[in-house]
Amino acid sequence: MKVVNTVKDTTHNQIAPSRLFVILKHVLKDKYALFGVVVLSIFIIIALLADVIAPYEPSEMVRDSQGHIKKLQRPSKEHLFGTTNVGRDIFSQVIKGSQPAMFVGMMTAILVTVIGATVGVVSGYVGGMVDTILMRIVDVFYAIPFIPFMIVLVTLTKPSIWNIIIGITLLSWRTVARVIRSQVLSISKRPFIKSAIVAGCSHSRIMLHYILPSVLPLVLLEMAFMVNSSIMAEASISFLGLGDPDLVSWGQILHTNFLTGHSHTAWWWIIPPGLAIVLLLLSIFFITRSVEELLNPRLRHER
């Protein structure tokens, strides 16, 4: 009997890797998703090598041979994206701005997914009073508006990248928790879960070795969605002037342009960071859309 149970456990634990391989194969076959993978990879490389790629420091005031500050210079070979009203190289700012965008997106997505998946699995499997309490907590967090919450958070503490991550995490795990919980409610009724309970497996073992691998593709999909949402949230917060003042981000570049009143005259100051945000979000959307089609066959028929 022990040998049979061991074989069952091993076979079930192989479900997640096989599903992940199917997802990867499906993504690479989808031309839009493949485009997303290429663009996302480029952004990741740029973020990792930003210090090498950027020709100037983001806060450096570039001067000409006569010592004059190059204010509002149009795009040229020397300054690919032009300069700001105080002579800062916009290309260098956009390159460096990829770092906080990717860091906030990845870090927040991991934290949100871990918290949301844990709450969702526990709530859906245990049920009863535990489920009721956890879902009421989720309802409370759903009632908190994001922007006012971030304003209060920044006012009580100080603008920093970690406060942005904490703020986005606190108000984003709720959606993941509900999605995972609904899936776990269905999985908990399946025969292999009932067999595990009859075999004497502990609740923690069932949740970790049986339920979690079954919802892992959905967890990864929600993580991808959270990366997109977090990057957009960080850009919005920085655009409102609530971002980390010590870091250059795409939203902050747009915020500075808006404050100086050059949004209509210096088009080269707006398009690069705006286009970077759009391309990054679009690349992640194409990837998540492809994965979602695989997990939800009805979407494939709608295409």
Stockholm file with secondary structure:
# STOCKHOLM 1.0

chainA/1-303         MKVVNTVKDTTHNQIAPSRLFVILKHVLKDKYALFGVVVLSIFIIIALLADVIAPYEPSEMVRDSQGHIKKLQRPSKEHLFGTTNVGRDIFSQVIKGSQPAMFVGMMTAILVTVIGATVGVVSGYVGGMVDTILMRIVDVFYAIPFIPFMIVLVTLTKPSIWNIIIGITLLSWRTVARVIRSQVLSISKRPFIKSAIVAGCSHSRIMLHYILPSVLPLVLLEMAFMVNSSIMAEASISFLGLGDPDLVSWGQILHTNFLTGHSHTAWWWIIPPGLAIVLLLLSIFFITRSVEELLNPRLRHER
#=GR chainA/1-303 SS CHHHHHHHHHHHHTHHHHHHHHHHHHHHHCHHHHHHHHHHHHHHHHHHTHHHHCSSCTTCCCBCTTSCBCTTCCCCSSSTTCBCTTCCBHHHHHHHHHHHHHHHHHHHHHHHHHHHHHHHHHHHHHCHHHHHHHHHHHHHHHTSCHHHHHHHHHHHSCCCHHHHHHHHHHTTHHHHHHHHHHHHHHHTTSHHHHHHHHTTCCHHHHIIIIIHHHHHHHHHHHHHHHHHHHHHHHHHHHHTTCSCTTSCCHHHHHHHHHHHTCTTTCGGGTHHHHHHHHHHHHHHHHHHHHHHHHHCHHHHHHC
#=GC SS_cons         CHHHHHHHHHHHHTHHHHHHHHHHHHHHHCHHHHHHHHHHHHHHHHHHTHHHHCSSCTTCCCBCTTSCBCTTCCCCSSSTTCBCTTCCBHHHHHHHHHHHHHHHHHHHHHHHHHHHHHHHHHHHHHCHHHHHHHHHHHHHHHTSCHHHHHHHHHHHSCCCHHHHHHHHHHTTHHHHHHHHHHHHHHHTTSHHHHHHHHTTCCHHHHIIIIIHHHHHHHHHHHHHHHHHHHHHHHHHHHHTTCSCTTSCCHHHHHHHHHHHTCTTTCGGGTHHHHHHHHHHHHHHHHHHHHHHHHHCHHHHHHC
//
